[in-house]
Every structure is written in structure tokens, then in C-alpha cells.
Amino acid sequence: MAIDHRRIESLIETELRAFAAARSRSRALFEAARAHVHGGVPLHWMRQ
């Protein structure tokens, strides 16, 4: 049986949308914090 890559891509997109929708507050907090932390991360070594 062949792997249907289009179906896999569709499932991934569906899951990513559901994940983002379930965590909209987390995303909003992350975006607000980006303006106050160097490079968008809380600790400098996280960007390295």
C-alpha cells in the first residue's frame, strides 16, 4: 500500500489548526512577551 502524502499533509494541517485554536491565549501571551525579551526567548542561550 502506497503512502498518500497529500492525505498526510492534510492531516498535519488539520492538527496544527486544532492545536493553535486550543492554545490561542498561549500564542497571544507569547506574541506580547516577544517585545520584552531579547531575540524572542527568555534566555539568550536559547537562540544559540
Secondary structure, 3 states (H helix, E strand, C coil): CCCCHHHHHHHHHHHHHHHHHHCHHHHHHHHHHHCCCHHHCCCHHHHC
